[in-house]
């Protein structure tokens, strides 16, 4: 299950859907908008093999590693 954080822009979600990648977005398809980070972790643990994509650097911490989910953190680079 591919889950996008609510901070992933709509146009990027649409691109994935156009490519027929099934994605669910926080605040639109699953959970509620404005859900707290610790609630997202609890939500992920209850799902079956979720992959969570985010741009929120609060998720870039080793202590969040867990066997029940995968976290993908996108780093924005400004040139």
C-alpha positions in Angstrom: 0.0 0.0 0.0 1.5 3.3 -1.1 0.6 6.2 1.2 1.4 9.8 0.4 1.8 12.4 3.1 -0.6 15.3 2.7 2.5 17.5 1.8 2.9 15.7 -1.5 1.5 18.0 -4.2 -1.7 17.1 -6.0 0.0 17.2 -9.4 2.5 14.5 -8.3 -0.3 12.4 -7.0 -2.1 12.7 -10.4 1.0 11.7 -12.3 1.3 8.5 -10.2 -2.4 7.7 -10.8 -2.0 8.3 -14.5 0.8 5.7 -14.5 -1.7 3.4 -12.7 0.2 3.4 -9.5 -2.3 2.9 -6.7 -1.7 5.6 -4.0 -3.7 6.8 -1.0 -3.1 10.2 0.4 -3.4 11.3 4.0 -6.3 13.7 4.4 -7.9 12.6 1.1 -8.2 8.9 0.9 -7.0 7.7 4.3 -6.9 9.2 7.8 -7.8 12.9 8.3 -6.1 16.1 7.2 -3.8 17.5 9.8 -3.1 14.1 11.5 -0.1 14.3 13.8 3.1 12.5 13.0 2.9 10.1 15.9 -0.6 9.2 14.8 0.7 8.5 11.2 3.2 6.0 12.7 0.4 4.3 14.6 -1.7 4.2 11.4 1.2 2.7 9.4 1.8 -0.1 12.0 -1.8 -1.2 11.6 -1.6 -1.5 7.8 -0.2 -4.4 5.8 3.2 -3.6 4.3 2.6 0.2 3.8 5.2 2.5 2.2 4.8 6.1 3.3 6.2 8.9 1.1 6.8 12.2 2.7 8.7 15.5 2.4 8.5 16.1 6.1 12.0 15.9 7.7 10.5 15.0 11.0 10.3 11.4 9.6 14.1 11.4 8.9 15.1 9.8 12.2 16.6 6.4 12.8 14.3 5.7 15.8 11.3 5.6 13.4 12.7 2.5 11.6 10.3 -0.4 12.0 9.7 -3.8 10.3 6.0 -3.1 9.8 6.4 -0.2 7.3 8.7 1.6 4.9 9.4 5.3 5.1 10.5 7.2 2.0 11.7 10.7 2.7 12.2 13.1 -0.3 14.9 15.7 0.2 14.3 18.9 -1.7 17.4 20.3 -3.3 17.6 24.0 -4.3 20.2 25.0 -6.7 
